[in-house]
């Protein structure tokens, strides 16, 4: 079978969410370089115009909007006939101590990071089952295996996508469909900048339930741990370029028998091992780092 062709005798097709920057943009270029037909999507079409100039098909897609999902999936099916790969990459990090994150912000986090991929998965699976082929790549994080102070909401969303992926992999395997979770560590993208904006908030803001949002002053040690230890920053120790993660995604989508999980980079491979440590050891480690940065 020639490169870039599948059993239908046509170019392979990938639908990628969150292509405005970082991993999603790099993945769009990487798939295009391998001669896939790439549908690169983002909420703001202006952010992906250059991907269109690079040969990708572009589409506006807000993963929290079911009508957007249906429209884009129908377009791909009309133009290509089937999906070979779905890459659920769109996401962001809502950080801050659990008490100081309003419930509405938790709901928004899960709407993008969990419900969004679920919407896309449900939309593409009928086509993949009909073809008896396809790969779903869910971009998670080391934080999907190990939580940390200030990251409970974000980690919760990634833990959820990991659990859904494990169930899905065993549900659709008999239909010839693969499910792969990609778990990066720190990546040099603008993710950390948005995470910093989402963390905490201004004192005196009001939650939907009428209570104060933002910093209460009770968790400054958690903010110090989060900010100074660079737990999510893209410039921290072991951080990798988004192209490395993109290559891992393309390899997973192209493999005949891909692994259930892939960790691009040494920091990611080492980081996920922390889940095997006893809770008391992890807690003592966080306490030690907190004392160092306080």
Order of alpha helices (4+ residues) and beta strands (2+ residues): beta-alpha-beta-alpha-beta-alpha-beta-alpha-alpha-beta-alpha-beta-alpha-alpha-alpha-beta-alpha-alpha
